[in-house]
Amino acid sequence: MAATIAHWVNNKTFPGTSTRTAPVTNPATGEVTGQVALADVEDARAVIDAATAAFPAWRDTSLTKRTQILFRFRELLNARKGELAQIITAEHGKVLSDALGEVTRGQEVVEFACGIAHLLKGGFTENASTNVDAFSLRQPLGPVAIISPFNFPAMVPMWFFPIAIAAGNTVVLKPSEKDPTAAGWLADLWAEAGLPAGVFNVLQGDKIAVDELLTHPAIKGISFVGSTPIAQYVYATGTAHGKRVQALGGAKNHAVVLPDADLDLAADAMVNAGFGSAGERCMAISVVVAVGDIADELVTKIAERTTTLVTGDGTRDSDMGPLVTKAHRDKVASYVDAGQAAGATVVVDGRTVTPNGGTDGFWLGPTLLDQVSTEMSVYTDEIFGPVLSVIRVDSYDEALELINSNPYGNGTAIFTNDGGAARRFQNEVEVGMVGINVPIPVPMAYYSFGGWKNSLFGDTHAHGTEGVQFFTRPKAITSRWLDPSHGGLNLGFPENN
């Protein structure tokens, strides 16, 4: 029988009381490799109670000790990240090199959090009023929850929990039930690094677990990444229950290719950004906006490059792995069917791919659609698969209007050799992350990650200084020690002098 993937509480596995489970599959073979526990309300409350009980002591732990544990976690992660990459490939399906890249980018946030002491410094004003000092602090929120998606089971949680923990919060991580093992591996690594029991916990589950996190009064903050409809639900429910919420939603990322661009560079970038991780990235390029008369040549170059790609098992010599589940594979393929029926030209058809993997794997090869219009579902919807659509426009202005009128605003890119056009684009485009001749502009850990419009609900982005602000709250203190004399009764509003 397949092993059960349990919760993690107080630095050890916790089976819980619920008998509900969900299958975990290897997408390259279709084999069920495990059963993940699905929490009931009682299980969720037990995990939250552990984080709540651990908070006072962790809040009062010195920054020096917190930072030392973070450094140990970083060293352990760096030494053993190959293990984590293998876990990700086995449950998500992305190729090993891509999984290792995911872990490495997450590690950058751990390294950023190792410098938290500098970022938590407050301000101090001596003698703001006569013999009165004024100063400010930044203090942790308390127990916080992270609800993470299937597509980056290690990196996305690491956008949040290193900063949350470094700032003195305790954490409950609710990973996707599609690939839950990475969360437990990270929890075990924290324990090995010396993190006290209850500071980092893992709650496995589905909507029951999520709803308890969103409504439980002990949880003070929610960090979420997922689709826009669920992000809206998380934001509305969490804030209605008095929580601080950052909910990162869906995307429809456009790449504009101007007539003066290096088309070989652009074609390489479109293939890399459109088909990497089988398109299951919120920063994937899913729409190529070809400006002017370059479209035919650009489409040809992209199509030629897809013929060199190997779709297959991520543990083999493959460029692109399977989709995460059979249901998701079939849904993505249905968008290709709909686009073709609506009049799009299927230049490269991934539905007929011959994979380097098991016959029961969830395969869909790189797919390229040309002559796509804005009314087609292949354009309007977030597909989250290896489907690249080409829209043809006549001018830069038309391309800009196309992007700015789209309800999503996560990431975008422009390919050009014209510095003036690039500078204008970065100023005018209504998108949170912009690449200039860079197809996947994921910011460094010391900058913020997040979109605009329907790609973000809340006021702060992930990681960087905005992450520190999210996981802390300011406290202003006014103090008088040098004048012990009694000033007498005065019911007027205090004035500084």
Buried (B, 14 or more C-beta within 10 A) or exposed (E): EBEBBBBBBBBEBBEBEBEBBBBBBBBBBBBEBBBBBBBBBEBBBBBBBBBBBBBEEBBEBEBEEBBBBBBBBBEBBEEBBEEBBBBBBBBBBBBBEBBBBBBBBBBBBBBBBBEBEEBBEEEEEEEBBEBBBBBEBBBBBBBBBBBBBBBBBBBBBBBBBBBBBBBBBBBBBBBBBBBBBBBBBBBBBBBEBEBBBBBBBBBBBBEBBBBBBBBBEBBBBBBBBBBBEBBBBBBBBBBEBEBBBBBBBBBBBBBBBBBBBBBEBBBBBBBBBBBBBBBBBBBBBBBBBBBBEBBEEBBEBBBEBBEEBBBBBBBBEBBBBBBBBBEBBEBBBEBBEBBBEBEBEBBBBBBEBEBBBBEBBBBBBBBBBBBBBEEBEBBEBBBBBBBBBBBBBEEBEBBBEBBBEBEBBBBBBBBBEBEEBBEBBBEEBBBBBBBBBBBBBBBEBBBBBBBBBBBBBBEBBBBBBBBBBBBBBEEEEEEEEEEEEEEEEEEEEEEEE
